[in-house]
C-alpha cells in the first residue's frame, strides 16, 4: 500500500533530521551539512505530506470508525480507540 510506505518514509525522514541535529551538536564542523540536510529532508517531508493528504479517509481496523481528519489519516490514529494503527 503506497500510503503505508509514504507514512513510514516520512517518519524515517523526521528521525534522520533529529539524528543529524544531535550529531551536529557534538561536531560543529557539520553545521553547514545539517542545514542542507534539513532543507532537503523538509522538502521531501512536504511532498510526502501532500501525497498522504490525497487519501481522504482512514478506517480503524479495530472498531471500524472512519475519520476524515488529515492528521488522523497521516498518523493512522483512531480517536474512538485512542490508538495509533500499525502500518
N, C-alpha and C positions, 0 to 999 in steps of 0.2 A: 504494500500500500504506500503510495507516494507520500501521503500526509505523515505517516509514522516516521518515514525516513527524513522528511523535512524537519519535523519536530526534534528528532534525535540529533540531526546535524546542527540545528540552531542551538540546542543546549550544549553541544560539544564546543561550538564556537565561543559561547559565553564562558565556558570553563577555560578555554585557551587564553582568552583575554585576561582573565583573572590570574592565570598561571604566569603570563608574561609580565603582568603588573608586579607580582611577587618577585619574580626573577630580576626585573629592572630595579626594584627597590634595593636588592642586595648587590647589584652590579650596575652602577650608574652609567657606565660606558655604553650600555644597551638602551639608554633612554630614547634616542632617535629611532632605533628599530622598534621599540614599543609603540611610539606614536604612529609610525607607518602601519604596524600590525593592527592597532586599534581602529584606524581608519578603514582598512581593508576588511577586517572582520565585521565591523559595524555595517558596512555596505552589504556584505553577504547576509548578515542577520536581517537587514531591512528587506532584502529580496525574498528571503525565506518567509518572513512575516507576511509579505504580500501574497505569496503562494498559499500559505496556510489559511489566510483570510478568505480565499476563494471557496473554501469549504464552508457551507452556510449553516451547518448544524453538527452537533455532537450528541450521540445517543449512548447513555450509560449501559454497559453490558450487564451490570448487576441489577439495577432497578428498572431500566427501560425508559427513563425520562429523557426527553430531548431538550438540549439547550441551544439557543441561537446567539449566545453571548460570545463575542470574538475571543475573549480571554479564556473562557471555558473550552472553546474549540482548540485553541492553541495549546493550552496546558492539559487538555483531556481531563477536565475537572468536573465532577458531579456535585452540584450544590445540594441535592437531596441526601446523598450518601456521605457528603463531605470527604470525598476521597479522590485522589488522582488515579486515573486508569493507566495500567501498564500499556506499553506500545506493542 
